[in-house]
Amino acid sequence: MNFKLACVAATALAAASASAQTKWDLPAAYPATNFHTENLVQFASDVDKASGGKLKIQVHANASLFKAPEIKRAVQGGQAQLGEILLANFDNESPLFGLDGLPFLATSYADSKKLYTAQKGALDKYLGNQGMKLLFSVPWPPQGIYSKREISSVADMRGIKWRAYSPATGKIAELIGAQPVTIQAAELTQALATGVVQSYMSSGSTGYDTKTYEHIKYWYDTQAWLPKNAVIVNKKAFDSLDPATQAAVTKAAAEAETRGWKVSQEKNDWYKKALTEKGMKIMPPPAKLTADLKQVGAIMLADWEKRAGPDGQAIVAAFRKK
């Protein structure tokens, strides 16, 4: 009888332990080998350890669970408890998301951090009204232009098939007279191989991950902007955690943000070297090209401030004060 009671108790204990463990899905749009994804995997591991195994986070890389544009809605609707999004993808929903996609507003890591500090409160408030919470954000390396041919000005890009992955990159295409083609990161390799895309603006990271060097030989290091990825969490899911597990998530998120910014900066030079070794020509932008792009940036900033209104203008003013 005692033996049977002991078995029942052990079974009940195991069941209680299993029910105490929470599992979350974290969809991401980029390859498992990308530094953003590697950072997410480290974040998940840190949460697992800090929570004593109470919270397990499964990272789903390369848009395997949800495509990039679907991830925010999936988190908001509770289909995934948290997810990584490219903020600039959602500029059409709110200008707040598109701020770091404006050419030549913040062109260095230091300026990108200042911009993030200026916009973070408003961004978290906006997400909060949608039932979500901003956990952390990490920038991509500075953006440059991938081109099949040498270019010296915007005029050389007219009519070119241009990859647009966000409203901002679509707007750039419109302003320079290129043909925008909406292609997400997971589909870019195929688009390059089939000639659907001839040029695009992105970081050395994207060029390396997608093997762009197999199809395009020029990359102009314009350092035009540093778009950020953000990890967002469903507030109901977060609030359902016990205080200790919430603290574990918050702490791991802060560490992931610090680590991510550092790795992004370190990887910037690494990607340029790696692309060069693959036969790509990394070139400084000609003066006329830079001047043309800055003019594009000024037009886009004026349009953004008009759409964003006084609140958005206050964020830009706060950024420029620092």
C-alpha positions as CSV (number, residue, x, y, z in Angstrom):
1,M,0.0,0.0,0.0
2,N,2.8,2.4,0.9
3,F,4.5,1.5,-2.3
4,K,1.4,2.3,-4.3
5,L,0.9,5.6,-2.5
6,A,4.5,6.5,-3.2
7,C,4.0,5.8,-6.9
8,V,0.8,7.9,-7.0
9,A,2.7,10.8,-5.3
10,A,5.6,10.5,-7.7
11,T,3.2,10.6,-10.7
12,A,1.3,13.6,-9.3
13,L,4.6,15.4,-8.7
14,A,5.8,14.7,-12.2
15,A,2.4,15.9,-13.6
16,A,2.7,19.1,-11.5
17,S,6.2,19.7,-12.7
18,A,5.1,19.2,-16.3
19,S,2.2,21.6,-15.9
20,A,4.5,24.2,-14.3
21,Q,6.7,24.2,-17.4
22,T,5.6,26.8,-19.9
23,K,6.5,26.6,-23.6
24,W,6.6,29.7,-25.9
25,D,7.2,30.0,-29.6
26,L,9.4,32.7,-31.0
27,P,9.1,33.1,-34.8
28,A,11.9,34.9,-36.6
29,A,12.4,35.8,-40.3
30,Y,16.1,35.2,-40.7
31,P,18.4,32.2,-41.1
32,A,19.6,30.2,-38.1
33,T,23.2,31.3,-38.8
34,N,22.3,35.0,-38.8
35,F,23.6,36.9,-35.7
36,H,20.1,38.1,-34.8
37,T,18.8,34.5,-34.7
38,E,21.9,33.3,-32.8
39,N,21.2,36.1,-30.3
40,L,17.6,34.9,-29.9
41,V,18.8,31.3,-29.3
42,Q,21.1,32.6,-26.6
43,F,18.2,34.7,-25.1
44,A,16.0,31.5,-25.0
45,S,18.8,29.6,-23.3
46,D,19.3,32.3,-20.7
47,V,15.6,32.4,-19.9
48,D,15.6,28.6,-19.6
49,K,18.5,28.7,-17.1
50,A,17.3,31.7,-15.2
51,S,13.8,30.3,-14.8
52,G,15.1,27.0,-13.7
53,G,13.5,25.3,-16.7
54,K,10.1,26.8,-16.0
55,L,10.0,28.7,-19.3
56,K,11.1,27.0,-22.6
57,I,11.3,29.3,-25.7
58,Q,11.5,27.6,-29.1
59,V,13.1,29.8,-31.8
60,H,11.6,29.2,-35.3
61,A,14.2,30.7,-37.7
62,N,14.0,31.7,-41.4
63,A,10.2,32.4,-41.5
64,S,9.5,28.7,-40.8
65,L,6.5,29.4,-38.5
66,F,5.3,32.8,-39.8
67,K,6.5,35.0,-42.7
68,A,8.1,38.3,-41.7
69,P,5.0,40.5,-42.2
70,E,2.8,38.0,-40.3
71,I,4.8,37.8,-37.1
72,K,3.5,41.0,-35.4
73,R,-0.1,39.9,-35.9
74,A,0.7,36.4,-34.7
75,V,2.1,37.8,-31.4
76,Q,-0.8,40.3,-31.0
77,G,-3.3,37.5,-31.5
78,G,-1.6,35.1,-29.2
79,Q,-0.7,32.5,-32.0
80,A,2.9,33.0,-30.9
81,Q,3.8,34.3,-27.4
82,L,6.7,36.5,-28.7
83,G,8.4,37.2,-32.0
84,E,11.1,39.2,-33.7
85,I,10.0,41.8,-36.2
86,L,11.8,44.3,-38.4
87,L,10.3,47.6,-37.2
88,A,10.5,49.4,-40.6
89,N,8.2,46.7,-42.0
90,F,5.3,48.3,-40.2
91,D,5.7,52.0,-41.1
92,N,2.3,51.9,-43.0
93,E,0.6,51.0,-39.7
94,S,2.3,53.7,-37.7
95,P,5.2,56.1,-38.6
96,L,6.8,55.2,-35.2
97,F,7.9,51.9,-36.8
98,G,9.5,53.5,-39.8
99,L,11.8,56.1,-38.1
100,D,15.0,54.0,-38.2
101,G,14.4,53.3,-42.0
102,L,14.8,56.9,-43.0
103,P,18.0,57.4,-45.0
104,F,20.7,59.5,-43.4
105,L,18.8,60.4,-40.2
106,A,20.9,58.1,-38.0
107,T,23.9,56.6,-39.8
108,S,26.2,55.3,-37.0
109,Y,25.7,52.9,-34.1
110,A,26.0,55.9,-31.7
111,D,23.3,57.8,-33.5
112,S,21.1,54.7,-33.9
113,K,21.3,54.2,-30.1
114,K,20.3,57.8,-29.6
115,L,17.4,57.4,-32.0
116,Y,16.3,54.2,-30.2
117,T,16.4,56.0,-26.8
118,A,14.2,58.8,-28.2
119,Q,11.6,56.6,-29.8
120,K,11.5,53.7,-27.3
121,G,8.9,55.1,-24.9
122,A,6.4,56.0,-27.6
123,L,7.0,52.6,-29.3
124,D,6.4,50.6,-26.2
125,K,3.3,52.7,-25.4
126,Y,1.9,52.0,-28.9
127,L,2.6,48.3,-28.6
128,G,1.1,48.3,-25.1
129,N,-2.2,49.6,-26.6
130,Q,-2.2,46.6,-28.9
131,G,-1.7,44.1,-26.0
132,M,2.1,43.7,-26.5
133,K,5.3,44.7,-24.8
134,L,8.7,45.6,-26.3
135,L,11.4,43.3,-24.8
136,F,14.5,44.4,-26.7
137,S,15.8,45.7,-29.9
138,V,19.0,45.1,-32.0
139,P,20.2,47.0,-35.1
140,W,21.3,45.6,-38.4
141,P,24.7,46.9,-39.6
142,P,24.6,50.1,-41.8
143,Q,22.8,49.8,-45.1
144,G,24.5,49.9,-48.5
145,I,23.5,49.4,-52.1
146,Y,23.9,46.1,-53.9
147,S,24.1,46.6,-57.6
148,K,24.8,44.5,-60.7
149,R,26.7,47.4,-62.3
150,E,28.7,50.3,-61.2
151,I,26.7,53.4,-60.3
152,S,27.8,57.0,-59.8
153,S,24.4,58.7,-59.2
154,V,20.7,58.0,-58.7
155,A,20.2,58.5,-62.4
156,D,22.1,55.2,-63.0
157,M,19.5,53.3,-61.0
158,R,16.4,54.4,-63.0
159,G,14.3,51.5,-64.2
160,I,16.4,48.9,-62.2
161,K,14.5,46.0,-60.5
162,W,14.8,47.0,-56.9
163,R,14.0,44.9,-53.9
164,A,11.6,46.6,-51.5
165,Y,11.3,44.9,-48.1
166,S,9.6,47.8,-46.2
167,P,7.6,50.9,-47.0
168,A,10.7,53.0,-46.7
169,T,12.7,50.9,-49.3
170,G,9.6,51.0,-51.5
171,K,9.5,54.8,-51.2
172,I,13.2,55.0,-52.1
173,A,12.5,53.1,-55.3
174,E,9.7,55.5,-56.2
175,L,11.9,58.6,-55.6
176,I,14.9,57.2,-57.6
177,G,12.8,55.9,-60.5
178,A,13.5,52.2,-59.8
179,Q,11.0,49.3,-60.2
180,P,10.1,48.1,-56.6
181,V,9.6,44.4,-56.1
182,T,8.5,43.3,-52.6
183,I,10.8,40.5,-51.5
184,Q,11.3,39.3,-47.9
185,A,14.7,38.0,-46.7
186,A,13.8,34.3,-46.9
187,E,12.9,34.7,-50.6
188,L,15.8,36.9,-51.7
189,T,18.2,34.2,-52.8
190,Q,15.7,32.8,-55.2
191,A,14.7,36.3,-56.4
192,L,18.4,37.1,-57.2
193,A,18.9,33.7,-59.0
194,T,15.9,34.2,-61.2
195,G,16.6,37.9,-62.0
196,V,13.5,39.2,-60.2
197,V,15.8,41.6,-58.3
198,Q,18.8,43.4,-59.7
199,S,19.6,45.8,-56.9
200,Y,18.7,46.5,-53.3
201,M,19.7,48.3,-50.1
202,S,20.7,46.3,-47.1
203,S,23.5,45.4,-44.7
204,G,26.5,43.2,-45.4
205,S,24.7,40.7,-43.2
206,T,21.9,40.2,-45.7
207,G,24.3,40.0,-48.6
208,Y,26.3,37.3,-46.9
209,D,23.3,35.3,-45.7
210,T,21.6,35.2,-49.1
211,K,24.8,34.6,-51.1
212,T,24.2,37.8,-53.0
213,Y,27.8,37.7,-54.1
214,E,26.9,34.9,-56.5
215,H,24.7,37.3,-58.5
216,I,25.8,40.8,-57.7
217,K,29.4,42.1,-57.6
218,Y,29.1,45.7,-56.3
219,W,28.2,46.9,-52.8
220,Y,28.3,50.6,-52.1
221,D,28.9,51.3,-48.4
222,T,26.5,54.2,-48.1
223,Q,25.9,53.7,-44.4
224,A,22.4,55.1,-45.0
225,W,20.6,53.9,-42.0
226,L,20.6,51.1,-39.3
227,P,17.1,49.4,-39.2
228,K,16.3,47.6,-36.0
229,N,14.8,44.3,-35.2
230,A,12.6,44.2,-32.1
231,V,11.5,41.3,-30.0
232,I,7.9,41.8,-28.8
233,V,5.9,39.7,-26.4
234,N,2.2,39.2,-25.9
235,K,1.2,41.0,-22.6
236,K,-1.3,38.3,-21.5
237,A,1.4,35.6,-22.0
238,F,3.9,37.7,-20.1
239,D,1.5,38.6,-17.3
240,S,0.6,34.9,-16.9
241,L,4.2,34.2,-15.8
242,D,5.1,34.2,-12.1
243,P,7.1,37.2,-10.9
244,A,10.4,35.3,-10.8
245,T,10.0,34.1,-14.4
246,Q,9.0,37.5,-15.6
247,A,12.2,38.8,-14.0
248,A,14.2,36.1,-15.7
249,V,12.7,37.2,-19.1
250,T,13.3,40.9,-18.5
251,K,16.9,40.3,-17.4
252,A,17.7,38.0,-20.3
253,A,16.2,40.6,-22.7
254,A,18.4,43.4,-21.3
255,E,21.4,41.2,-21.8
256,A,20.3,40.2,-25.3
257,E,20.0,43.8,-26.2
258,T,23.5,44.7,-24.9
259,R,25.0,41.7,-26.6
260,G,23.2,42.2,-29.9
261,W,24.3,45.8,-30.3
262,K,27.9,44.8,-29.6
263,V,27.8,41.8,-32.0
264,S,26.1,43.8,-34.8
265,Q,28.9,46.4,-34.7
266,E,31.6,43.6,-34.6
267,K,30.0,41.7,-37.4
268,N,29.7,44.8,-39.7
269,D,33.5,44.7,-40.5
270,W,33.4,40.9,-40.6
271,Y,30.7,40.8,-43.2
272,K,32.5,43.3,-45.4
273,K,35.7,41.2,-45.3
274,A,33.7,38.0,-46.0
275,L,32.0,39.6,-49.0
276,T,35.3,40.8,-50.4
277,E,36.7,37.3,-50.0
278,K,33.7,36.0,-52.0
279,G,34.6,38.3,-54.9
280,M,32.4,41.3,-54.2
281,K,33.7,44.8,-54.6
282,I,33.1,46.9,-51.5
283,M,33.2,50.5,-52.6
284,P,32.6,54.0,-51.1
285,P,29.7,55.8,-52.7
286,P,30.6,58.4,-55.2
287,A,30.0,62.0,-54.0
288,K,27.1,62.5,-56.4
289,L,25.4,59.3,-55.3
290,T,25.7,60.3,-51.6
291,A,24.3,63.8,-52.4
292,D,21.4,62.3,-54.3
293,L,20.6,59.9,-51.6
294,K,20.7,62.6,-48.9
295,Q,18.2,64.5,-51.0
296,V,16.0,61.4,-51.0
297,G,16.4,61.2,-47.2
298,A,15.4,64.8,-46.7
299,I,12.2,64.3,-48.7
300,M,11.3,61.1,-46.8
301,L,12.0,62.8,-43.4
302,A,9.7,65.7,-44.3
303,D,7.0,63.3,-45.3
304,W,7.5,61.2,-42.2
305,E,7.2,64.3,-39.9
306,K,4.1,65.3,-41.6
307,R,2.5,61.8,-41.1
308,A,3.8,61.5,-37.6
309,G,2.5,64.9,-36.4
310,P,3.7,66.7,-33.3
311,D,4.5,63.5,-31.3
312,G,6.8,62.3,-34.1
313,Q,8.4,65.6,-34.6
314,A,9.1,65.7,-30.8
315,I,11.0,62.4,-31.1
316,V,13.2,63.7,-34.0
317,A,13.8,66.9,-32.0
318,A,14.8,64.8,-28.9
319,F,17.1,62.7,-31.0
320,R,18.8,65.8,-32.5
321,K,19.3,67.4,-29.1
322,K,21.5,64.6,-27.8
